[in-house]
Amino acid sequence: MIENRTDIRAYDREEMYRIVAENTMDTIVLVDSEAIVRYVSPSIHALTGYSVEEYEGMDAFGLIVPEDRGRIREWLMKAIETKTPVDVDYRILHTDGGLVYVETRVKPVLDADNLVKYVVAVVRDVTRRKQTEQLLENILENVNALVWSTDKDFSRHHYFAGNTEKICSIPKEEIVERPIRIHDSIHPEDNDSLMGEVKQMLDKGVPVRKEFRWVHIPEEIKWGQLIVHPHQDGLGNVERLDGIILDINEKKRAELALEESEQRYKSLFEHNLDGVFSIELKNLHFVNANEAFERTTGIEMSKLTDRCFIGLIHDEDHPSVFRTLLEVMQQGEPRDIECRLARMDRGERIVSITFVPIFLSDKLNGVHGILKDITKRKQEERDLVRSEERSKFLQMSLNRLSSDLGNVMKVAELEKRLSDEVRSVLPMAIVRIEEGLDAQTLGDRHVADRIRIRIGEKPQPVYLCIEISEPLAKIEAEWLDTAVHYVKILYDNLHRTEDLMKRLEYLVGTNETPKWMLRLLFRLSEKERAALSSDLHDSVLQDLIIWYRKLESLRSANKFGNNAQAELVQIENGLLDAIHQIRITCNELRPPFLLKMGLVESLKSLFEYARMFSNYEIEFVAGELDAPLHEDQILGVYRIVQELLNNASKHSRANRVAMSLEDGGDHIRFRYADDGVGIDLAGLESSYQHMGIAGIEKRVLSLEGEVDVQSAPGQGFHVTVTFPKQTSER
């Protein structure tokens, strides 16, 4: 009877287990020690697509995704070794090719000897939950947030989601295994707060919202926000902590930038050295202004209320300023303008104003103004322009003087030429040449209203004396020193030459100057020309080049306004013109390749240059010369041609100039003819001298040749020069 009842109860219990196993949603799997499936519940078909008959007898690991098999084998061995249950999650392959995410509790079944005989696995399909978690993961990754749930001691996670490497540069696996690991990337000061007062609040069940700093990126601070809600049981004890960490770096940057911008704006407004003001749109009345605005305009800030901005501007500048304001309001873009202030009691005040539109909620709300006093800069620009014009004028004067000095043959002419040039440059000055002053007492002196500079000896000191009404500017003083330097080079030599000529005339006692003496004088003159050319080239020209390069370097290295930049470029161009003119003067004083090129080629080069500046045609014919010319002949003919071209440019008003050089057998013949106005040679002896004919005659005489000059009013000017081929070079 008892046995029957026991059998019935055992039967009922077995039937109950069968009913439970066959109808539960979880799948129950019995695996032997060889990992062969010995039993599986019918729900295996819904889970994997396999029937019970197909799955029983299979390798229990056959359905597991290959990437997960090794890990699951390790957990199974751990359960067998420890004889304790373990929970694992992994993926299996469905017969339709899909992936199924499962959670499994593995529990060893022991025999009578306490050995593991079977392993029972209860498998639950968590695919939908995993998909939901993945969706949450994607959402959290896009919003840069971490969501988690831990025990109250923060020792293990019940749940964790989010991109930890992006937020705090720690792999997610490390944080999942060791939740406290996240504190390694928190700023030490903030971490102390989190581990101290924040932890105390959480232990009391008080929710926490706390901002903190990340330090995982060297030399860069990033911000996060911790929001934690303690979950309590029925007795009020904290069971777990549910929290979220938000990346608030952009928000914090925006707050800090806004605060910094507000402080910067306030500081710029109040302490700006330039005048800053605001005006409203309706009547253009002032809203506020800083102290620099008051200093610049002379208007007290207390008197700006209800005052129109336009009234601050000079009447003549009203239209342009008002037009600029309208452009700012209509186009919503900043504009600059220069204008004058209306108050003239402190003299002319020129200002630069930058108008900047003020927008509030994308709507124009007013206009800011930045006012800068540029009176001094404008005056400097004007002075710079005047200085540039004065510099050009002085350079032209030096060019003119250096050119004329090449034709001066007497000390009196040299003194007169210097005096005339000084008067033309310094029109208010009284200029005279004084002789015999005490050199030791006076020397070269620049006094407030009187200047004395020694220019030579006669044999007593000779001075250029200038009385001026105001001190010379620096460039004028430099011009004067340069002009005197030119004169000093010639003065003593001309004086000695004149003295020598007078002694020769006295000794010869005739009107005919010895030809050898003329050759000597002309050689001395050429030597002086060469010396002057060398001095100009090695001193003045090099100084100009150095100043040009300094100016060019200064302009390139610094930022000037557009007007100042343009004016500096004009000064550079003026210096280049001066450099070019001095080079031309040096070439005229001593043609560099005259002897190497020969007379014919040198004359052709001279004519090419003269054609660029002359208003007449030049024709030149050169025949074949049987014998070479020596240096005196080449220089003599070249200087004669220079003098004739100079005469044609200044006096003849010719349309055509014809010249020829030909071999006449035992002599060389040079002819010159122009169709200019001509002169009366008999009646105008002084003009005849002035035109350099006497110099041409002496040149020809030094070459032992003859010159024939023919001219009459309206008949042009004709010169024929002949000289023997074999003139000695004594």
C-alpha positions in Angstrom: 0.0 0.0 0.0 2.7 2.4 1.0 4.7 1.4 -2.0 1.8 2.1 -4.2 1.3 5.5 -2.7 5.1 6.2 -3.0 5.0 5.2 -6.6 1.9 7.3 -7.2 3.6 10.3 -5.6 6.8 9.7 -7.6 4.8 9.3 -10.7 2.9 12.5 -10.0 6.1 14.4 -9.4 7.7 13.1 -12.6 4.7 14.1 -14.5 4.7 17.5 -12.9 8.4 18.0 -13.9 7.7 16.9 -17.4 4.8 19.3 -17.7 6.9 22.1 -16.4 9.9 21.3 -18.6 7.8 20.9 -21.8 5.8 24.1 -21.2 8.3 26.5 -19.8 9.5 29.4 -22.1 13.2 28.8 -21.1 15.0 25.9 -22.6 16.4 23.2 -20.3 19.4 21.2 -21.5 21.1 18.3 -19.8 24.7 17.7 -20.9 27.0 14.8 -19.9 30.7 15.0 -19.0 31.6 14.7 -22.7 29.5 17.8 -23.5 26.9 15.7 -25.4 23.3 16.8 -25.1 21.3 14.0 -23.3 18.1 15.9 -22.8 16.5 19.1 -24.1 13.1 20.6 -23.5 10.7 21.1 -26.5 11.3 24.9 -26.4 14.6 24.3 -28.2 12.7 24.4 -31.5 11.5 28.0 -30.9 15.0 29.0 -29.7 17.2 27.4 -32.4 15.0 26.0 -35.1 16.2 22.4 -34.2 13.8 19.7 -33.0 14.3 17.7 -29.8 15.3 14.7 -31.8 17.8 16.7 -33.9 19.5 18.4 -30.9 19.7 15.4 -28.5 23.0 13.7 -29.1 24.7 16.8 -30.5 27.8 18.6 -29.1 26.5 21.2 -26.7 28.9 23.8 -28.1 27.9 23.2 -31.8 25.3 25.9 -31.9 27.4 28.5 -30.1 29.0 31.3 -32.3 32.7 30.3 -32.8 33.9 33.6 -31.2 32.1 32.8 -28.0 32.9 29.0 -27.7 36.3 29.5 -25.9 34.9 31.7 -23.3 31.9 29.4 -22.6 34.2 26.4 -22.3 36.2 28.2 -19.7 33.0 29.1 -17.7 31.8 25.4 -18.0 35.1 24.1 -16.6 34.9 26.7 -13.8 31.4 25.4 -12.9 32.6 21.8 -12.9 35.8 22.5 -10.9 34.0 24.7 -8.3 30.8 22.6 -8.4 28.9 25.9 -8.2 26.4 27.4 -10.6 27.6 30.1 -13.1 25.7 32.6 -15.2 27.0 33.2 -18.8 25.7 35.0 -21.9 26.6 34.2 -25.5 25.2 33.9 -29.0 23.9 30.9 -30.8 23.2 30.3 -34.5 19.6 29.8 -35.5 18.8 27.4 -38.4 17.5 30.3 -40.4 21.0 32.0 -40.2 20.2 34.5 -37.6 21.9 35.2 -34.3 20.1 34.6 -31.0 21.4 36.2 -27.8 20.9 34.0 -24.7 21.6 34.1 -21.0 22.3 30.7 -19.4 22.6 29.4 -15.8 24.8 26.4 -15.7 24.5 24.1 -12.7 26.5 20.9 -12.1 24.6 17.7 -11.0 26.5 15.5 -8.6 26.4 11.7 -8.2 26.6 9.7 -5.0 30.4 10.1 -5.0 30.0 13.9 -5.2 31.3 14.0 -8.7 29.8 16.0 -11.5 27.7 13.6 -13.5 25.6 16.0 -15.6 25.4 19.7 -16.2 21.9 21.3 -16.4 21.7 24.5 -18.4 18.6 26.8 -18.3 18.8 28.9 -21.5 16.7 32.1 -21.9 16.3 34.1 -25.2 17.4 37.7 -24.4 17.7 38.8 -28.1 15.0 41.5 -27.8 16.5 42.8 -24.6 19.9 42.9 -26.3 18.5 44.8 -29.3 17.0 47.3 -26.9 20.2 47.6 -25.0 22.1 48.1 -28.3 19.6 50.8 -29.3 20.2 52.5 -26.0 23.9 52.1 -26.5 23.6 53.9 -29.9 21.6 56.7 -28.3 24.0 57.2 -25.5 27.0 57.2 -27.8 25.4 59.9 -29.9 24.6 62.0 -26.9 27.9 61.3 -25.2 26.5 59.9 -22.0 27.1 56.9 -19.7 24.2 55.1 -18.0 24.9 52.7 -15.2 23.5 50.9 -12.2 25.8 49.6 -9.4 25.6 48.3 -5.9 25.8 50.8 -3.1 29.5 50.3 -2.7 30.2 50.9 -6.4 32.0 47.5 -6.5 30.1 45.9 -9.5 27.7 47.0 -12.2 24.2 45.6 -12.6 24.0 47.6 -15.9 26.4 49.8 -17.9 26.0 51.4 -21.3 27.8 54.2 -23.2 31.1 54.9 -25.1 33.6 55.2 -22.3 36.6 55.6 -24.5 35.1 58.7 -26.1 34.1 60.2 -22.8 36.9 59.3 -20.4 39.4 57.4 -22.6 39.0 54.1 -20.5 38.0 50.9 -22.2 34.5 49.8 -21.4 35.6 46.3 -20.3 37.8 47.8 -17.6 35.0 49.9 -16.1 32.5 47.1 -16.3 34.8 44.8 -14.3 36.0 47.6 -11.9 33.5 50.5 -11.6 35.9 52.4 -9.4 38.3 52.6 -12.4 36.4 55.6 -13.8 37.7 57.8 -11.0 41.2 57.6 -12.5 40.1 60.1 -15.2 38.5 62.6 -12.8 40.3 65.7 -11.7 41.9 65.0 -8.2 40.1 68.0 -6.6 36.7 66.9 -7.9 37.4 63.2 -7.2 38.0 64.1 -3.5 34.6 65.8 -3.5 32.9 62.8 -5.1 34.5 60.3 -2.7 33.8 62.5 0.3 30.7 64.7 0.6 29.0 63.2 -2.5 29.4 59.7 -1.2 28.0 60.7 2.2 24.9 62.1 0.5 24.4 59.0 -1.5 24.8 56.8 1.6 22.0 58.8 3.2 19.8 58.2 0.1 20.0 61.8 -1.1 20.1 62.2 -5.0 23.1 64.0 -6.3 23.8 66.3 -9.3 27.4 67.3 -9.6 29.7 68.9 -12.2 33.3 67.7 -12.4 36.3 67.9 -14.6 38.0 65.1 -16.7 41.8 65.1 -16.9 42.3 62.2 -19.3 43.7 64.5 -22.0 47.0 66.2 -21.0 46.8 70.0 -20.7 43.1 70.0 -21.5 40.2 70.2 -19.2 36.9 68.6 -20.1 33.6 68.7 -18.2 31.1 66.1 -17.1 27.9 66.1 -15.0 27.1 63.3 -12.6 23.4 62.6 -11.8 22.9 59.7 -9.3 19.7 58.5 -7.7 20.0 56.1 -4.7 17.4 53.2 -4.8 16.2 52.2 -1.3 14.5 49.1 0.1 11.4 49.2 2.3 13.5 49.9 5.4 15.2 52.9 3.8 18.5 51.1 3.2 20.3 52.0 -0.1 20.3 48.9 -2.3 21.8 50.2 -5.5 22.9 53.4 -7.3 21.3 54.4 -10.6 23.2 57.1 -12.4 24.1 58.9 -15.6 27.2 60.8 -16.6 26.7 63.5 -19.2 29.3 65.2 -21.4 28.7 68.9 -20.8 32.0 70.1 -22.3 30.3 72.1 -25.0 27.8 73.6 -22.6 30.6 74.5 -20.2 32.7 76.0 -22.9 29.8 78.1 -24.0 29.2 79.3 -20.5 32.8 80.1 -19.9 33.0 81.8 -23.4 29.9 83.8 -22.6 31.3 84.8 -19.2 34.7 85.7 -20.7 33.0 87.5 -23.6 30.9 89.6 -21.1 33.9 90.4 -19.0 36.0 91.2 -22.1 33.3 93.4 -23.5 32.9 95.2 -20.2 36.7 95.7 -19.9 37.1 96.7 -23.6 34.2 99.2 -23.2 35.4 100.8 -20.0 39.1 100.7 -20.4 39.6 101.0 -24.1 42.0 103.7 -25.1 39.8 104.5 -28.0 36.4 106.1 -27.6 33.6 103.6 -27.5 29.9 104.5 -27.7 26.5 103.2 -28.6 23.6 104.9 -30.3 20.0 104.0 -30.8 18.4 103.6 -34.3 15.4 106.0 -34.2 17.0 109.4 -33.5 20.7 108.3 -33.5 20.9 109.5 -29.8 23.7 108.3 -27.6 23.0 105.4 -25.3 26.3 105.3 -23.5 30.1 106.0 -23.9 33.3 105.4 -22.1 35.8 107.8 -20.6 38.1 107.7 -23.6 35.2 109.1 -25.7 34.9 112.0 -23.3 38.6 112.7 -23.5 38.7 112.6 -27.3 35.6 114.7 -27.9 35.7 117.0 -24.9 32.0 116.3 -24.2 31.1 115.2 -20.7 29.4 111.9 -20.4 26.6 113.4 -18.3 25.7 115.7 -21.2 25.4 112.9 -23.8 21.8 112.0 -22.8 19.3 112.7 -25.6 22.1 114.2 -27.7 22.2 113.2 -31.5 25.4 111.7 -32.7 25.4 113.6 -36.0 25.7 116.9 -34.0 29.2 115.7 -32.9 30.4 115.8 -36.6 31.7 118.8 -38.6 28.9 120.2 -40.8 30.8 119.5 -44.0 31.2 115.8 -43.1 27.5 115.2 -42.2 26.4 113.7 -45.5 29.2 111.1 -45.7 28.9 110.1 -42.1 25.1 109.8 -42.3 25.4 107.8 -45.6 27.8 105.4 -43.8 25.4 104.9 -40.9 22.6 104.0 -43.3 24.8 101.4 -45.0 25.5 99.8 -41.7 21.8 99.7 -40.8 20.7 98.4 -44.2 23.5 95.9 -44.9 24.2 94.9 -41.3 28.0 95.0 -41.8 30.7 97.2 -40.1 31.9 100.3 -41.9 34.8 102.7 -41.4 35.0 106.4 -42.1 37.3 109.3 -41.4 35.8 112.7 -40.5 36.3 115.9 -38.4 34.7 116.7 -35.1 32.4 119.8 -34.9 34.2 121.4 -31.9 37.1 123.5 -33.2 38.0 125.3 -30.0 40.8 122.8 -29.5 41.9 123.0 -33.1 41.1 120.6 -35.9 40.3 117.1 -34.6 40.3 114.3 -37.2 38.9 111.0 -36.1 38.4 107.5 -37.5 35.0 105.9 -36.6 34.2 102.2 -37.0 30.4 101.6 -37.0 29.4 98.1 -35.9 25.8 96.9 -36.0 24.2 95.5 -32.7 21.9 92.5 -33.3 19.5 91.1 -30.7 17.6 87.9 -31.6 18.7 88.5 -35.3 17.2 91.9 -35.3 19.2 95.2 -35.6 19.0 96.8 -32.1 21.5 99.6 -32.3 25.0 100.6 -33.5 28.3 100.6 -31.7 31.0 103.1 -32.6 34.7 103.0 -32.0 36.2 106.5 -32.3 40.0 107.0 -32.6 41.8 110.3 -32.7 44.0 110.3 -35.9 44.8 114.0 -36.0 48.5 113.4 -35.3 48.7 110.6 -37.8 47.0 112.7 -40.5 49.4 115.6 -39.8 52.3 113.2 -40.1 51.0 112.0 -43.4 50.7 115.5 -44.7 54.2 116.3 -43.4 55.4 113.1 -45.1 53.9 114.2 -48.4 55.4 117.6 -48.1 58.7 116.0 -47.2 58.5 113.8 -50.2 57.8 116.7 -52.5 60.6 118.7 -50.9 62.9 115.7 -51.2 62.2 115.4 -54.9 62.7 119.1 -55.4 66.1 119.0 -53.6 67.2 115.9 -55.5 66.3 117.7 -58.8 68.4 120.6 -57.6 71.4 118.4 -56.9 71.0 116.7 -60.3 70.8 120.1 -62.0 73.8 121.4 -60.0 76.0 118.4 -60.6 75.2 118.5 -64.3 76.0 122.2 -64.6 79.3 121.9 -62.6 80.7 119.7 -65.4 80.7 122.8 -67.7 82.0 125.4 -65.2 85.5 126.5 -66.0 86.0 129.5 -63.7 85.9 130.1 -60.0 83.6 133.1 -60.4 81.1 131.0 -62.4 81.3 128.3 -59.7 80.5 130.8 -56.9 77.7 132.3 -58.9 76.2 128.9 -59.8 76.3 127.8 -56.1 74.8 131.1 -54.9 72.0 131.0 -57.5 71.1 127.4 -56.6 71.0 128.2 -52.9 68.7 131.2 -53.5 66.4 129.0 -55.7 66.1 126.3 -53.0 66.0 128.7 -50.0 64.1 131.7 -51.5 63.8 133.6 -48.1 67.5 133.4 -47.5 70.2 136.1 -48.1 73.2 134.4 -49.8 76.6 135.8 -50.5 80.2 134.7 -50.9 82.7 136.2 -48.3 86.5 136.0 -48.4 89.1 136.4 -45.7 87.1 135.6 -42.5 89.0 134.1 -39.6 88.8 130.4 -40.3 89.9 129.4 -36.8 87.2 131.6 -35.2 84.3 130.8 -37.5 85.0 127.5 -39.2 82.0 125.7 -40.7 79.2 127.1 -38.5 75.4 126.7 -38.4 74.0 129.3 -36.0 70.3 129.9 -35.4 69.8 132.4 -38.2 73.2 132.3 -40.0 75.2 129.6 -41.7 78.8 129.9 -42.8 80.5 127.0 -44.7 84.0 127.2 -46.1 84.0 126.2 -49.8 87.7 126.8 -50.7 90.9 128.9 -50.5 91.7 132.0 -52.6 94.3 131.7 -50.9 92.4 133.1 -47.9 89.4 131.1 -46.8 86.3 131.6 -48.9 82.9 131.0 -47.3 79.3 130.6 -48.4 77.3 132.8 -46.0 73.5 132.3 -45.7 71.1 134.3 -43.5 67.9 132.4 -42.9 64.6 133.3 -41.1 64.0 129.8 -39.6 66.2 126.7 -39.0 66.8 124.4 -42.0 65.0 121.1 -42.1 67.1 118.0 -41.9 66.8 117.2 -45.6 67.6 120.8 -46.5 70.7 120.7 -44.3 71.7 117.4 -46.1 71.1 119.0 -49.4 73.2 122.0 -48.5 76.1 119.8 -47.3 75.9 117.8 -50.6 75.8 120.8 -52.8 78.8 122.4 -51.0 80.6 119.0 -51.2 80.2 119.1 -55.0 81.6 122.7 -55.1 84.5 121.9 -52.8 85.7 119.2 -55.2 86.1 121.7 -58.0 86.8 125.0 -56.2 90.5 124.7 -55.3 91.4 123.0 -58.6 89.6 125.7 -60.7 91.3 128.4 -58.7 94.7 126.8 -59.2 93.9 126.4 -62.9 92.9 130.0 -63.3 96.0 131.1 -61.5 98.2 128.9 -63.7 96.5 130.3 -66.8 97.1 133.8 -65.8 100.8 133.1 -65.2 101.1 131.3 -68.5 99.5 134.3 -70.3 101.9 136.6 -68.6 104.8 134.4 -69.6 103.8 133.8 -73.1 102.9 137.4 -73.7 100.7 136.5 -76.7 97.0 135.8 -77.3 97.7 132.2 -78.4 97.7 129.6 -75.7 100.3 126.8 -76.2 98.6 123.7 -77.6 100.4 121.5 -75.1 99.0 123.6 -72.3 95.5 123.3 -73.6 96.0 119.5 -73.8 97.2 119.6 -70.2 94.3 121.6 -69.1 91.8 119.4 -70.8 93.4 116.3 -69.3 93.2 118.0 -65.8 89.5 118.7 -66.5 88.9 115.1 -67.5 90.7 114.0 -64.4 88.5 116.2 -62.2 85.4 115.0 -64.0 86.5 111.4 -63.4 87.1 112.3 -59.7 83.7 114.0 -59.3 82.0 111.0 -61.0 83.8 108.6 -58.6 82.9 110.7 -55.6 79.2 110.8 -56.7 79.2 107.1 -57.3 81.0 106.0 -54.2 79.4 108.4 -51.7 76.1 110.0 -52.6 74.9 107.2 -54.8 75.7 104.5 -52.3 74.1 106.5 -49.5 70.9 106.8 -51.5 70.9 103.1 -52.3 71.3 102.3 -48.6 68.4 104.6 -47.6 66.3 103.1 -50.4 66.8 99.6 -49.0 66.1 100.7 -45.4 62.9 102.3 -46.6 61.9 99.3 -48.6 62.7 97.0 -45.6 60.7 99.2 -43.2 57.7 99.3 -45.5 57.7 95.5 -46.0 58.2 94.6 -42.3 55.5 96.9 -40.9 51.8 97.3 -41.5 50.9 100.9 -42.5 47.6 102.3 -43.6 46.8 102.2 -47.3 47.5 105.9 -47.8 50.8 105.8 -45.9 51.7 102.6 -47.8 51.1 104.3 -51.1 53.1 107.4 -50.1 56.0 105.2 -49.0 56.0 103.5 -52.4 56.1 107.0 -54.0 59.1 107.9 -51.9 60.8 104.6 -52.9 60.1 105.5 -56.6 61.5 109.0 -56.0 64.7 107.5 -54.6 65.0 105.2 -57.5 64.7 108.1 -59.9 67.4 110.0 -58.0 69.7 107.0 -58.1 69.1 106.7 -61.8 69.8 110.4 -62.4 73.1 110.3 -60.4 74.2 107.2 -62.4 73.4 109.2 -65.6 75.4 112.1 -64.3 78.3 109.9 -63.5 78.2 108.4 -67.0 78.2 111.9 -68.5 81.1 113.0 -66.4 83.1 110.0 -67.3 81.6 107.6 -69.9 82.7 104.2 -68.6 83.4 102.4 -71.8 84.5 105.3 -74.1 88.0 104.1 -74.7 87.1 100.4 -74.9 84.2 100.9 -77.3 85.9 103.4 -79.5 84.7 106.8 -80.7 82.1 105.7 -83.2 80.3 103.2 -81.0 80.4 105.6 -78.0 78.8 108.3 -80.1 76.1 105.9 -81.3 75.3 105.1 -77.7 75.3 108.8 -76.8 72.8 109.5 -79.6 70.5 106.6 -78.6 70.3 108.1 -75.1 69.9 111.7 -76.4 67.0 110.6 -78.7 64.9 109.6 -75.6 64.9 113.2 -74.3 65.3 115.4 -77.3 62.7 116.9 -79.5 64.7 116.8 -82.7 65.9 114.0 -85.0 69.6 112.9 -84.9 71.3 111.6 -87.9 74.9 110.2 -87.7 77.1 108.9 -90.5 80.6 107.4 -89.7 83.0 106.4 -92.4 85.8 103.9 -92.1 88.9 105.4 -90.3 92.2 104.1 -91.6 94.2 104.9 -88.4 93.1 104.5 -84.7 92.5 107.6 -82.6 94.4 108.2 -79.4 92.8 109.0 -76.1 92.9 112.9 -76.4 91.3 112.7 -79.8 88.5 110.4 -78.7 87.8 112.4 -75.5 88.0 115.7 -77.5 85.5 114.7 -80.2 83.2 113.1 -77.6 83.1 116.3 -75.5 82.6 118.5 -78.6 79.6 116.4 -79.5 78.2 116.6 -76.0 78.5 120.4 -76.1 76.9 120.6 -79.5 74.0 118.4 -78.4 73.6 120.6 -75.2 73.5 123.7 -77.4 70.9 122.1 -79.7 68.7 121.2 -76.7 69.0 124.6 -75.0 69.2 127.2 -77.8 68.8 126.0 -81.4 65.1 124.9 -81.4 66.1 122.6 -84.3 64.0 119.8 -85.8 66.9 117.9 -87.3 70.6 117.5 -86.3 73.0 115.9 -88.7 76.5 114.8 -87.8 79.2 112.9 -89.7 82.7 111.5 -89.0 84.9 110.7 -91.9 88.5 110.0 -92.9 90.0 112.8 -95.0 93.3 111.2 -95.9 95.8 112.8 -93.6 93.2 114.2 -91.3 89.9 113.4 -89.6 86.9 115.6 -90.4 83.7 116.0 -88.1 80.7 117.9 -89.3 77.7 119.2 -87.4 74.6 120.9 -88.9 71.1 121.7 -87.5 68.1 123.6 -88.9 67.6 125.7 -85.8 67.2 129.4 -85.3 70.9 130.1 -85.7 72.7 133.2 -84.3 74.5 136.3 -85.4 78.1 135.4 -84.7 79.4 138.9 -85.3 77.0 140.7 -83.1 76.6 138.3 -80.2 80.0 137.6 -78.9 78.9 137.0 -75.3 76.2 134.5 -76.4 78.9 132.9 -78.6 81.0 132.4 -75.5 78.0 131.2 -73.5 77.1 128.5 -76.1 80.5 126.9 -75.5 82.0 127.7 -78.9 85.2 129.0 -77.2 85.5 125.7 -75.4 85.1 123.8 -78.7 87.7 126.0 -80.4 90.2 125.3 -77.5 89.5 121.6 -77.7 90.2 121.6 -81.4 93.3 123.7 -80.9 94.6 121.3 -78.3 94.3 118.6 -81.0 96.2 120.8 -83.4 93.2 121.1 -85.6 90.9 123.7 -87.0 87.3 124.6 -86.5 84.9 126.5 -88.8 81.6 127.8 -87.4 78.9 129.1 -89.7 75.6 130.5 -88.5 73.1 133.3 -89.2 69.6 134.0 -87.9 67.2 131.5 -89.4 70.0 129.6 -91.1 70.8 127.0 -88.5 74.1 126.3 -86.9 77.0 124.5 -88.7 80.4 123.4 -87.3 83.3 121.7 -89.2 86.2 120.3 -87.2 89.4 118.9 -88.8 92.5 117.6 -87.0 95.5 115.6 -88.2 95.6 111.8 -87.7 99.1 111.7 -86.2 98.8 114.3 -83.5 101.3 113.5 -80.9 100.2 112.7 -77.3 102.6 114.9 -75.6 
